[in-house]
């Protein structure tokens, strides 16, 4: 696995109720950030390239995971 902290998994497994599979917390947070970034572009503004939005989304997700570990 990559050196990037994935933050664990978001939803528990339906049988074991353990957080051991599925979407990672990093991907989930990046998806939420992406929605906000796209929504903030508005109809009258120029859209950023998808790669830039994806990159920024993961930067936000990484920052959220790091901040959450501070306590």
C-alpha positions as CSV (number, residue, x, y, z in Angstrom):
1,X,0.0,0.0,0.0
2,X,1.1,3.6,-0.6
3,X,2.8,5.6,2.1
4,X,-0.2,8.0,2.2
5,X,-2.3,7.5,5.2
6,X,-5.7,6.2,4.0
7,X,-7.3,6.9,7.3
8,X,-8.9,3.4,7.6
9,X,-12.2,2.4,6.2
10,X,-15.5,4.3,6.4
11,X,-18.3,1.7,6.7
12,X,-18.2,-1.5,8.7
13,X,-18.4,-4.9,7.0
14,X,-22.1,-6.0,7.1
15,X,-21.3,-9.4,8.7
16,X,-18.4,-8.8,11.1
17,X,-19.2,-5.1,11.8
18,X,-15.5,-4.4,11.5
19,X,-13.9,-1.5,9.6
20,X,-11.7,-3.8,7.4
21,X,-12.9,-3.3,3.8
22,X,-14.7,-0.9,1.5
23,X,-14.1,2.7,0.7
24,X,-11.2,4.3,2.6
25,X,-11.7,7.4,4.7
26,X,-9.3,9.3,2.4
27,X,-11.4,8.5,-0.7
28,X,-14.6,9.3,1.1
29,X,-13.4,12.7,2.3
30,X,-11.9,13.4,-1.2
31,X,-15.3,12.7,-2.7
32,X,-17.0,15.1,-0.3
33,X,-14.4,17.8,-1.0
34,X,-14.8,17.2,-4.8
35,X,-18.5,17.8,-4.6
36,X,-17.9,21.1,-2.8
37,X,-15.2,22.2,-5.2
38,X,-17.3,21.5,-8.2
39,X,-20.4,23.1,-6.7
40,X,-18.5,26.3,-5.9
41,X,-17.5,26.7,-9.5
42,X,-20.9,28.0,-10.3
43,X,-22.5,28.3,-13.8
44,X,-20.9,31.6,-14.7
45,X,-17.3,30.6,-13.7
46,X,-14.7,28.7,-15.7
47,X,-14.4,25.1,-14.6
48,X,-11.0,23.8,-13.5
49,X,-9.6,20.8,-15.2
50,X,-10.8,17.5,-13.6
51,X,-7.2,16.6,-12.7
52,X,-6.8,19.8,-10.7
53,X,-10.1,19.3,-8.9
54,X,-9.1,15.7,-8.1
55,X,-5.7,16.7,-6.8
56,X,-7.2,19.5,-4.6
57,X,-9.8,17.1,-3.3
58,X,-7.2,14.7,-2.0
59,X,-5.2,17.6,-0.5
60,X,-8.3,18.4,1.5
61,X,-8.8,14.8,2.5
62,X,-5.2,14.4,3.6
63,X,-5.4,17.6,5.7
64,X,-8.6,16.3,7.3
65,X,-7.0,13.0,8.2
66,X,-3.9,14.7,9.6
67,X,-5.9,17.2,11.6
68,X,-8.1,14.4,13.0
69,X,-5.0,12.6,14.3
70,X,-3.9,15.6,16.3
71,X,-6.8,15.0,18.7
